[in-house]
């Protein structure tokens, strides 16, 4: 362990925990963790502790939880850890005074094939846009978010039936392996970085992956069936696409749509709007079957169960 650099790990969600575990399991010297402050959550306002904090406490690693990343007290605590390397996974944007601190630099694990999908929600947007491939990238931090020199990348397929949860879990495991490999490259001195500008010049587009808001999740039924289907996949299981279903009496039911299926023309011609199938016509005239949904205030259920509980049939969505 003495030959390994002193590492500070910065992260918050479950996605980052896998990489923290991999670093520890491979004998790397993680001397501190930085994560978000505890905050009240849920109806009981119980204090929520980040998955990274909970795992760090189990591992006996000191945890820092700054409210402000430029706070002089936090900077002093960080410097006292005498880290050689910072690793950032699913954390906040760092000020330069932080990411320039370690002698070996600060690298980030990002859940896309940069320069594609720079931003807060790269996994969601890859699925929403119907991509068939994505991956993970490690890169050194620079002034602009997600623009630093690339260290390494690994690719993975997005299968037609995958939702964002499926892709998230595969990238989480792949990212942990890439994080360990990247540290080894840094330790061994075998690093060869690539400026992202080179990839852009070579024809690789730089695309954004902005934060997902409630309006992003609302289904626009004037869109083609495939686009709506991909939106549902790209937001399931969280934060979930949603819509308002209208029954024959004019009542509106707000529901999250968790899984859909595009119906082929033969099924549509047979008459899909049976008692057990909930299908809606999209902007291109194709029908999209709602397979799983969650009406407001209720648990997720299959469409057949939902339909059995209705007094009037669903006639449309808005």
C-alpha positions as CSV (number, residue, x, y, z in Angstrom):
1,X,0.0,0.0,0.0
2,X,3.0,2.4,0.6
3,X,3.7,2.3,-3.1
4,X,0.2,3.4,-4.0
5,X,-0.8,7.0,-4.2
6,X,-2.9,8.5,-1.4
7,X,-6.4,8.8,-2.9
8,X,-9.4,11.1,-2.0
9,X,-12.6,9.8,-3.5
10,X,-15.4,12.3,-4.3
11,X,-18.9,10.9,-5.0
12,X,-22.5,10.6,-3.9
13,X,-24.9,7.9,-5.4
14,X,-24.9,4.2,-5.7
15,X,-23.2,4.5,-9.1
16,X,-20.0,5.7,-7.3
17,X,-20.1,3.1,-4.6
18,X,-19.1,0.3,-7.0
19,X,-15.9,2.1,-7.9
20,X,-15.1,2.9,-4.3
21,X,-15.5,-0.8,-3.5
22,X,-13.2,-1.8,-6.4
23,X,-10.5,0.6,-5.3
24,X,-10.5,-0.8,-1.8
25,X,-10.8,-4.4,-2.9
26,X,-7.7,-3.9,-5.1
27,X,-5.6,-2.5,-2.3
28,X,-5.5,1.1,-3.2
29,X,-5.0,3.7,-0.4
30,X,-8.2,5.7,-0.1
31,X,-7.5,8.1,2.7
32,X,-10.7,10.2,2.6
33,X,-14.1,10.6,1.0
34,X,-16.0,13.7,0.0
35,X,-19.7,13.5,-0.4
36,X,-22.9,15.6,-0.1
37,X,-24.1,16.8,3.3
38,X,-26.9,14.8,4.9
39,X,-30.4,16.2,4.2
40,X,-33.9,15.5,5.3
41,X,-35.9,13.4,2.9
42,X,-39.3,11.7,2.8
43,X,-42.5,12.4,4.7
44,X,-40.8,11.8,8.1
45,X,-37.9,14.1,7.1
46,X,-35.4,11.5,8.2
47,X,-31.9,12.5,7.5
48,X,-30.7,11.0,4.2
49,X,-27.1,9.9,4.1
50,X,-25.5,9.3,0.7
51,X,-24.7,5.8,-0.4
52,X,-21.1,6.8,-0.7
53,X,-21.1,8.1,2.9
54,X,-22.7,4.9,4.3
55,X,-20.2,2.7,2.5
56,X,-17.3,4.8,3.6
57,X,-18.3,4.5,7.2
58,X,-18.5,0.8,6.9
59,X,-15.0,0.8,5.4
60,X,-13.7,3.1,8.1
61,X,-12.7,5.9,5.7
62,X,-12.9,9.5,7.0
63,X,-15.7,11.4,5.4
64,X,-15.9,15.1,4.6
65,X,-19.3,16.7,3.8
66,X,-18.8,20.3,2.8
67,X,-21.8,22.6,2.1
68,X,-19.5,24.9,0.0
69,X,-16.6,23.5,-1.9
70,X,-14.6,26.8,-1.6
71,X,-15.0,26.9,2.2
72,X,-11.6,27.6,3.7
73,X,-12.2,25.1,6.5
74,X,-13.0,22.4,4.0
75,X,-9.9,23.3,1.8
76,X,-7.8,23.0,4.9
77,X,-9.2,19.6,5.8
78,X,-8.7,18.4,2.3
79,X,-5.1,19.6,2.2
80,X,-4.5,17.8,5.6
81,X,-5.2,14.4,3.9
82,X,-2.1,15.0,1.7
83,X,-3.6,13.1,-1.2
84,X,-1.7,12.4,-4.4
85,X,-4.8,11.8,-6.5
86,X,-8.5,12.8,-6.5
87,X,-11.1,10.6,-8.2
88,X,-14.5,12.1,-8.9
89,X,-17.6,10.0,-9.8
90,X,-21.1,11.5,-9.9
91,X,-20.3,14.5,-7.7
92,X,-20.7,18.3,-8.0
93,X,-18.6,20.5,-10.2
94,X,-15.3,21.2,-8.4
95,X,-13.6,24.6,-8.2
96,X,-10.1,24.9,-9.5
97,X,-8.6,25.3,-6.0
98,X,-9.8,21.7,-5.3
99,X,-9.1,19.8,-8.6
100,X,-5.6,21.3,-8.9
101,X,-4.6,20.3,-5.4
102,X,-3.2,16.7,-5.8
103,X,0.2,16.3,-7.5
104,X,-1.1,13.5,-9.8
105,X,-4.2,15.4,-10.8
106,X,-7.9,14.8,-10.5
107,X,-9.8,12.4,-12.9
108,X,-13.5,11.9,-13.4
109,X,-15.4,8.8,-14.4
110,X,-18.2,9.8,-16.8
111,X,-21.0,7.5,-17.9
112,X,-20.8,8.2,-21.7
113,X,-18.3,8.0,-24.5
114,X,-17.1,11.5,-24.4
115,X,-17.3,14.0,-26.1
116,X,-20.9,12.5,-26.5
117,X,-23.3,13.4,-23.7
118,X,-21.5,15.9,-21.6
119,X,-23.6,16.9,-18.7
120,X,-25.7,15.6,-15.8
121,X,-27.8,12.8,-17.4
122,X,-25.7,11.0,-19.9
123,X,-27.2,7.5,-19.5
124,X,-30.8,8.8,-19.8
125,X,-30.1,10.7,-23.0
126,X,-28.3,7.9,-24.7
127,X,-31.3,5.7,-24.3
128,X,-33.9,8.5,-25.0
129,X,-32.1,9.2,-28.3
130,X,-32.2,5.5,-29.3
131,X,-28.5,4.9,-29.3
132,X,-27.3,1.3,-29.6
133,X,-24.0,1.8,-27.8
134,X,-22.7,3.8,-24.9
135,X,-19.8,3.4,-22.4
136,X,-17.7,5.0,-19.7
137,X,-14.8,7.4,-19.9
138,X,-12.1,8.5,-17.5
139,X,-10.6,12.0,-18.1
140,X,-8.6,14.6,-16.2
141,X,-10.7,17.6,-15.0
142,X,-10.2,21.0,-16.6
143,X,-12.0,24.3,-16.5
144,X,-15.1,23.4,-18.6
145,X,-17.3,20.6,-17.4
146,X,-16.7,17.2,-19.0
147,X,-14.1,18.6,-21.5
148,X,-10.8,17.4,-20.1
149,X,-8.3,15.1,-21.8
150,X,-9.5,11.5,-22.1
151,X,-7.5,8.8,-20.3
152,X,-9.5,5.6,-21.2
153,X,-12.9,4.4,-22.5
154,X,-14.9,1.2,-22.5
155,X,-17.9,0.5,-24.7
156,X,-21.1,-1.5,-24.1
157,X,-24.2,-2.2,-26.2
158,X,-27.6,-0.8,-25.4
159,X,-30.0,-3.6,-26.2
160,X,-33.5,-2.8,-27.7
161,X,-35.2,-4.0,-24.5
162,X,-33.0,-2.1,-22.1
163,X,-34.3,0.7,-19.9
164,X,-32.0,3.2,-18.3
165,X,-31.8,1.1,-15.1
166,X,-30.4,-1.8,-17.0
167,X,-27.8,0.4,-18.7
168,X,-27.0,2.2,-15.5
169,X,-26.1,-1.1,-13.7
170,X,-23.9,-2.3,-16.6
171,X,-22.1,1.0,-16.7
172,X,-21.6,1.0,-12.9
173,X,-19.8,-2.3,-13.1
174,X,-17.8,-1.4,-16.2
175,X,-16.9,2.0,-14.7
176,X,-15.5,0.4,-11.5
177,X,-13.2,-1.7,-13.6
178,X,-12.1,1.3,-15.7
179,X,-11.5,3.4,-12.5
180,X,-9.1,0.7,-11.2
181,X,-7.4,0.4,-14.6
182,X,-7.0,4.2,-14.8
183,X,-5.3,4.3,-11.4
184,X,-3.0,1.5,-12.4
185,X,-2.0,3.5,-15.6
186,X,-1.3,6.5,-13.4
187,X,0.8,4.5,-11.0
188,X,2.7,2.6,-13.7
189,X,3.3,5.8,-15.7
190,X,1.7,4.2,-18.9
191,X,-0.8,7.0,-19.4
192,X,-1.6,8.3,-22.9
193,X,-4.3,10.9,-22.9
194,X,-6.3,12.2,-25.9
195,X,-7.6,15.8,-26.1
196,X,-11.4,15.8,-26.7
197,X,-10.9,18.4,-29.4
198,X,-9.0,15.8,-31.4
199,X,-12.0,13.5,-31.4
200,X,-14.4,16.4,-32.3
201,X,-12.1,17.4,-35.2
202,X,-12.1,13.7,-36.4
203,X,-15.9,13.8,-36.6
204,X,-17.0,12.6,-33.1
205,X,-19.8,15.0,-32.2
206,X,-19.9,16.8,-28.8
207,X,-23.4,16.4,-27.6
208,X,-25.1,17.7,-24.4
209,X,-26.8,15.6,-21.7
210,X,-28.7,18.2,-19.7
211,X,-30.4,17.6,-16.4
212,X,-33.8,15.9,-16.5
213,X,-36.7,18.0,-15.4
214,X,-40.4,17.2,-15.0
215,X,-41.3,18.8,-18.4
216,X,-38.7,16.6,-20.0
217,X,-40.5,13.5,-18.7
218,X,-44.0,14.4,-20.1
219,X,-45.0,12.3,-23.0
220,X,-45.9,14.2,-26.2
221,X,-48.3,11.9,-28.0
222,X,-47.8,13.8,-31.3
223,X,-44.3,12.3,-31.5
224,X,-43.6,9.0,-33.4
225,X,-44.1,5.8,-31.5
226,X,-40.5,4.9,-31.5
227,X,-39.5,8.2,-30.0
228,X,-42.0,7.9,-27.2
229,X,-41.0,4.3,-26.6
230,X,-37.4,5.4,-26.2
231,X,-38.3,8.2,-23.9
232,X,-40.1,5.8,-21.6
233,X,-37.0,3.4,-21.7
234,X,-34.7,6.3,-21.0
235,X,-36.6,7.4,-17.9
236,X,-37.5,4.1,-16.4
237,X,-37.5,3.2,-13.6
238,X,-36.5,6.7,-12.5
239,X,-37.5,9.5,-12.8
240,X,-40.2,8.0,-15.2
241,X,-42.1,9.4,-18.2
242,X,-45.6,10.5,-17.3
243,X,-48.8,11.4,-19.0
244,X,-52.5,12.2,-18.3
245,X,-54.9,9.4,-19.4
246,X,-58.5,10.4,-20.1
247,X,-61.4,8.0,-19.7
248,X,-64.8,8.0,-21.5
249,X,-66.4,10.1,-18.8
250,X,-63.7,12.8,-19.1
251,X,-61.9,11.9,-15.9
252,X,-58.1,12.5,-16.0
253,X,-55.7,10.1,-14.4
254,X,-52.0,11.1,-14.1
255,X,-49.7,8.1,-14.4
256,X,-46.0,7.3,-14.7
257,X,-45.4,5.1,-17.7
258,X,-42.7,2.5,-16.9
259,X,-42.8,0.2,-19.9
260,X,-44.2,0.2,-23.4
261,X,-44.3,-1.8,-26.6
262,X,-44.7,-0.7,-30.1
263,X,-47.5,-2.7,-31.7
264,X,-47.0,-4.1,-35.2
265,X,-49.6,-3.3,-37.9
266,X,-51.1,-6.9,-37.7
267,X,-51.9,-6.6,-34.0
268,X,-53.4,-3.1,-34.6
269,X,-55.6,-4.4,-37.4
270,X,-57.0,-7.1,-35.0
271,X,-58.1,-4.4,-32.6
272,X,-55.8,-3.7,-29.8
273,X,-58.1,-1.8,-27.5
274,X,-59.4,-4.9,-25.8
275,X,-60.2,-5.1,-22.1
276,X,-56.7,-6.2,-21.3
277,X,-54.6,-4.0,-23.6
278,X,-54.1,-0.3,-23.2
279,X,-52.8,1.1,-26.5
280,X,-52.6,4.7,-27.7
281,X,-52.1,6.1,-31.2
282,X,-48.9,8.2,-31.6
283,X,-48.2,11.0,-34.0
284,X,-47.0,8.7,-36.8
285,X,-50.2,6.6,-36.6
286,X,-48.6,3.7,-34.9
287,X,-49.9,2.3,-31.7
288,X,-48.0,2.1,-28.5
289,X,-49.0,-0.4,-25.8
290,X,-48.6,0.7,-22.2
291,X,-47.3,-2.4,-20.5
292,X,-46.5,-1.2,-17.0
293,X,-47.6,2.1,-15.3
294,X,-48.0,3.7,-11.9
295,X,-51.1,5.8,-11.4
296,X,-50.6,8.8,-9.0
297,X,-50.7,7.6,-5.4
298,X,-50.5,3.9,-6.3
299,X,-47.9,1.2,-6.8
300,X,-46.6,0.1,-10.2
301,X,-48.9,-2.3,-12.0
302,X,-49.4,-4.0,-15.3
303,X,-51.9,-2.4,-17.7
304,X,-54.5,-5.3,-17.3
305,X,-54.7,-4.7,-13.6
306,X,-55.1,-1.0,-14.1
307,X,-57.9,-1.4,-16.6
308,X,-59.8,-3.8,-14.4
309,X,-60.0,-1.1,-11.7
310,X,-61.6,1.5,-14.0
311,X,-65.3,2.4,-14.2
312,X,-64.9,3.8,-17.8
313,X,-62.4,2.8,-20.5
314,X,-59.4,5.0,-21.4
315,X,-60.1,6.9,-24.6
316,X,-57.0,9.0,-25.1
317,X,-54.0,10.7,-23.4
318,X,-53.1,14.3,-23.3
